[in-house]
Amino acid sequence: MYKKVGRIAFNIYKKRRYSVITAVDVANTIVLKAQNEGASLSHTKLQKLTYMVYACYFAKTGVQLFSDRFEKLEKGPVSPSVYVAFYNRLGEKHIRRPASQGEGGIRVLESKGILGECLDLVWNRFGGKSTDELVNKTHETGSAWKKCEFDGNLLNDEDIKSDGERWFLDDCQK
């Protein structure tokens, strides 16, 4: 059973309150969007779309969406928590279901407010792109990934925000 959450999440099993959105919450929401539209979603594509939602939200609000950080890996920015949550599915060609977060169950986000705008904007603009197209997008000259010196290093937050401003400039009127 999935529980939709906004800025406040409820654990459907233990009725605990959470006030933090995680990268896995964003990834789970993207997985459900893909399911609802019958779209294909690889692990790498999920990582790129999660990164783009974070960058869009950061560009629009000036606030980080979640505390998880992104690392530079060969295929682009990677959230370690999303990697771990979906790790057992790396051998699968497509991700077909959201990841459980232990006792937190499976949490997905409501598409409303600025976060909803970013989820919809990223999905509508990039959800139909191939994994290779998304990797190329995150590897563009001037991107946070390109500016990060070594694999495994954390991407700079201001560079991530700049990615969001560059990719969603028309939509980032403050």
Backbone hydrogen bonds in HBPLUS format (Angstrom, degrees):
<---DONOR---> <-ACCEPTOR-->    atom                        ^
c    i                          cat <-CA-CA->   ^        H-A-AA   ^      H-
h    n   atom  resd res      DA  || num        DHA   H-A  angle D-A-AA Bond
n    s   type  num  typ     dist DA aas  dist angle  dist       angle   num
A0108-VAL N   A0003-LYS O   3.26 MM 105  6.29 170.0  2.27 143.4 144.9     1
A0005-VAL N   A0108-VAL O   2.62 MM 103  5.97 140.7  1.77 145.7 159.6     2
A0110-GLU N   A0005-VAL O   2.68 MM 105  5.62 146.9  1.79 147.7 150.1     3
A0009-ALA N   A0018-TYR O   2.88 MM   9  4.97 160.9  1.92 136.3 142.8     4
A0018-TYR N   A0009-ALA O   2.90 MM   9  4.97 150.8  1.99 148.1 149.8     5
A0011-ASN N   A0016-ARG O   2.93 MM   5  5.14 164.2  1.96 150.1 155.3     6
A0015-LYS N   A0011-ASN O   2.80 MM   4  4.87 135.4  2.00 140.9 145.2     7
A0025-ASP N   A0022-THR O   3.14 MM   3  5.16 123.1  2.47  94.7 108.5     8
A0026-VAL N   A0022-THR O   3.27 MM   4  6.69 157.0  2.33 147.4 152.3     9
A0027-ALA N   A0023-ALA O   2.90 MM   4  6.18 163.2  1.93 149.6 154.6    10
A0028-ASN N   A0024-VAL O   2.79 MM   4  5.93 161.4  1.82 150.5 155.3    11
A0029-THR N   A0025-ASP O   3.05 MM   4  6.26 152.2  2.13 143.8 151.0    12
A0030-ILE N   A0026-VAL O   3.02 MM   4  6.36 152.1  2.10 149.8 157.6    13
A0031-VAL N   A0027-ALA O   2.89 MM   4  6.21 155.2  1.95 151.1 158.5    14
A0032-LEU N   A0028-ASN O   3.01 MM   4  6.32 156.4  2.07 147.8 153.1    15
A0033-LYS N   A0029-THR O   2.99 MM   4  6.27 151.8  2.07 143.4 151.4    16
A0034-ALA N   A0030-ILE O   2.93 MM   4  6.20 160.3  1.97 153.5 158.1    17
A0035-GLN N   A0031-VAL O   2.90 MM   4  6.19 158.6  1.94 148.9 155.1    18
A0036-ASN N   A0032-LEU O   2.86 MM   4  6.03 166.7  1.88 152.5 155.5    19
A0037-GLU N   A0033-LYS O   3.15 MM   4  6.35 137.0  2.35 140.6 151.2    20
A0037-GLU N   A0034-ALA O   3.19 MM   3  5.25 131.5  2.44  96.3 109.0    21
A0038-GLY N   A0034-ALA O   2.90 MM   4  5.88 106.3  2.45 140.2 158.3    22
A0039-ALA N   A0034-ALA O   2.83 MM   5  4.74 154.4  1.90 144.8 144.4    23
A0038-GLY N   A0035-GLN O   3.10 MM   3  5.03 158.4  2.15 102.8 109.6    24
A0095-ILE N   A0041-LEU O   2.67 MM  54  5.60 169.6  1.68 169.9 170.5    25
A0046-LEU N   A0042-SER O   2.93 MM   4  6.13 157.5  1.98 149.2 155.4    26
A0047-GLN N   A0043-HIS O   3.04 MM   4  6.36 154.2  2.11 147.2 153.9    27
A0048-LYS N   A0044-THR O   3.05 MM   4  6.38 159.9  2.09 152.2 156.8    28
A0049-LEU N   A0045-LYS O   2.94 MM   4  6.19 165.9  1.96 156.3 159.8    29
A0050-THR N   A0046-LEU O   2.97 MM   4  6.07 158.2  2.02 148.8 154.9    30
A0051-TYR N   A0047-GLN O   2.99 MM   4  6.19 159.6  2.04 148.0 153.6    31
A0052-MET N   A0048-LYS O   2.91 MM   4  6.17 154.2  1.98 147.1 154.5    32
A0053-VAL N   A0049-LEU O   2.98 MM   4  6.24 152.8  2.06 148.4 154.5    33
A0054-TYR N   A0050-THR O   3.10 MM   4  6.36 163.4  2.13 150.0 154.3    34
A0055-ALA N   A0051-TYR O   2.87 MM   4  6.15 161.4  1.91 152.7 158.0    35
A0056-CYS N   A0052-MET O   2.85 MM   4  5.96 158.6  1.90 146.5 152.4    36
A0057-TYR N   A0053-VAL O   2.96 MM   4  6.11 169.1  1.97 153.1 155.9    37
A0058-PHE N   A0054-TYR O   2.93 MM   4  6.07 161.5  1.96 150.4 156.0    38
A0059-ALA N   A0055-ALA O   2.91 MM   4  6.05 155.8  1.97 144.9 151.5    39
A0060-LYS N   A0056-CYS O   2.94 MM   4  6.18 154.9  2.01 150.6 157.5    40
A0061-THR N   A0057-TYR O   2.94 MM   4  6.01 153.2  2.01 150.5 157.1    41
A0062-GLY N   A0058-PHE O   2.71 MM   4  4.88 146.0  1.82 131.9 141.7    42
A0155-LEU N   A0070-PHE O   2.87 MM  85  5.79 164.9  1.90 158.1 159.9    43
A0071-GLU N   A0078-VAL O   2.83 MM   7  5.21 166.4  1.84 146.4 147.6    44
A0078-VAL N   A0071-GLU O   2.92 MM   7  5.21 148.0  2.02 142.1 152.1    45
A0072-LYS N   A0153-ASN O   2.84 MM  81  5.63 153.3  1.91 160.6 169.4    46
A0152-GLY N   A0072-LYS O   2.55 MM  80  5.21 168.3  1.56 156.5 159.4    47
A0073-LEU N   A0076-GLY O   3.25 MM   3  5.30 150.7  2.34 123.2 131.8    48
A0076-GLY N   A0073-LEU O   2.89 MM   3  5.30 164.5  1.92 121.6 125.9    49
A0082-VAL N   A0079-SER O   3.11 MM   3  5.32 121.6  2.47 103.8 117.8    50
A0083-TYR N   A0079-SER O   2.92 MM   4  6.17 161.9  1.95 158.1 164.1    51
A0084-VAL N   A0080-PRO O   2.91 MM   4  6.13 162.4  1.94 150.6 154.1    52
A0085-ALA N   A0081-SER O   2.96 MM   4  6.04 161.4  1.99 141.2 147.0    53
A0086-PHE N   A0082-VAL O   3.03 MM   4  6.12 151.4  2.12 149.1 154.8    54
A0087-TYR N   A0083-TYR O   2.83 MM   4  5.47 101.2  2.46 136.4 154.2    55
A0087-TYR N   A0084-VAL O   3.25 MM   3  4.83 160.6  2.29  97.1 102.9    56
A0089-ARG N   A0086-PHE O   2.92 MM   3  5.48 157.3  1.97 119.4 126.3    57
A0090-LEU N   A0087-TYR O   3.01 MM   3  5.39 167.3  2.03 123.5 122.6    58
A0092-GLU N   A0089-ARG O   2.96 MM   3  5.23 143.9  2.09 106.9 117.9    59
A0101-GLN N   A0105-GLY O   2.81 MM   4  5.22 155.3  1.87 129.0 136.8    60
A0104-GLY N   A0101-GLN O   3.13 MM   3  5.18 150.0  2.22 129.0 123.8    61
A0105-GLY N   A0102-GLY O   3.06 MM   3  5.70 166.9  2.08 118.6 122.4    62
A0116-GLY N   A0112-LYS O   2.99 MM   4  4.08 149.7  2.08 118.6 116.3    63
A0117-GLU N   A0113-GLY O   2.95 MM   4  6.29 154.3  2.02 149.1 156.9    64
A0118-CYS N   A0114-ILE O   2.92 MM   4  6.21 156.8  1.97 150.9 156.5    65
A0119-LEU N   A0115-LEU O   2.87 MM   4  6.17 164.0  1.89 156.2 160.5    66
A0120-ASP N   A0116-GLY O   2.92 MM   4  6.07 169.3  1.93 152.4 155.3    67
A0121-LEU N   A0117-GLU O   2.77 MM   4  5.82 159.9  1.81 147.5 154.4    68
A0122-VAL N   A0118-CYS O   2.88 MM   4  5.89 172.4  1.89 152.1 154.5    69
A0123-TRP N   A0119-LEU O   3.00 MM   4  6.07 163.6  2.03 144.2 149.6    70
A0124-ASN N   A0120-ASP O   2.79 MM   4  5.85 168.9  1.81 153.2 157.0    71
A0125-ARG N   A0121-LEU O   2.92 MM   4  5.93 153.7  1.99 146.4 153.7    72
A0126-PHE N   A0122-VAL O   2.76 MM   4  5.57 161.2  1.80 151.1 156.8    73
A0127-GLY N   A0123-TRP O   2.76 MM   4  4.36 141.9  1.90 119.0 128.0    74
A0129-LYS N   A0126-PHE O   3.03 MM   3  5.24 159.7  2.07 110.8 117.4    75
A0134-LEU N   A0130-SER O   3.10 MM   4  6.43 155.1  2.17 149.6 156.0    76
A0135-VAL N   A0131-THR O   2.89 MM   4  6.18 157.5  1.94 154.8 161.6    77
A0136-ASN N   A0132-ASP O   2.93 MM   4  6.13 164.4  1.95 149.6 153.7    78
A0137-LYS N   A0133-GLU O   2.94 MM   4  6.16 147.1  2.05 139.0 148.5    79
A0138-THR N   A0134-LEU O   3.02 MM   4  6.32 157.8  2.07 151.0 155.2    80
A0139-HIS N   A0135-VAL O   3.06 MM   4  6.24 121.2  2.42 139.0 154.8    81
A0139-HIS N   A0136-ASN O   3.14 MM   3  4.96 140.4  2.30  93.2 104.9    82
A0140-GLU N   A0137-LYS O   3.39 MM   3  5.50 167.2  2.41 108.2 109.1    83
A0143-SER N   A0140-GLU O   3.04 MM   3  5.50 158.3  2.08 136.0 136.3    84
A0147-LYS N   A0143-SER O   2.96 MM   4  6.23 153.5  2.03 152.2 159.7    85
A0148-CYS N   A0144-ALA O   3.09 MM   4  6.18 134.0  2.31 141.4 151.9    86
A0153-ASN N   A0150-PHE O   3.12 MM   3  5.67 160.8  2.16 132.3 135.7    87
A0159-ASP N   A0156-ASN O   3.12 MM   3  5.28 121.7  2.48  99.9 114.4    88
A0160-ILE N   A0156-ASN O   3.01 MM   4  6.37 148.2  2.12 150.0 159.7    89
A0161-LYS N   A0157-ASP O   2.94 MM   4  6.24 159.1  1.98 151.5 157.0    90
A0162-SER N   A0158-GLU O   2.97 MM   4  6.19 149.0  2.07 138.1 146.6    91
A0163-ASP N   A0159-ASP O   2.98 MM   4  6.30 145.4  2.10 140.5 149.5    92
A0163-ASP N   A0160-ILE O   3.07 MM   3  5.03 117.6  2.47  93.0 108.4    93
A0164-GLY N   A0160-ILE O   3.09 MM   4  6.50 158.0  2.14 151.0 155.8    94
A0165-GLU N   A0161-LYS O   2.93 MM   4  6.28 154.5  2.00 148.9 156.4    95
A0166-ARG N   A0162-SER O   2.85 MM   4  6.03 158.3  1.90 150.5 156.2    96
A0167-TRP N   A0163-ASP O   2.88 MM   4  6.06 166.8  1.90 158.1 161.3    97
A0168-PHE N   A0164-GLY O   2.91 MM   4  5.71 148.5  2.01 142.8 150.9    98
A0171-ASP N   A0168-PHE O   2.75 MM   3  5.23 134.9  1.95 114.4 128.4    99
A0172-CYS N   A0169-LEU O   3.09 MM   3  5.05 161.1  2.13 104.5 110.5   100
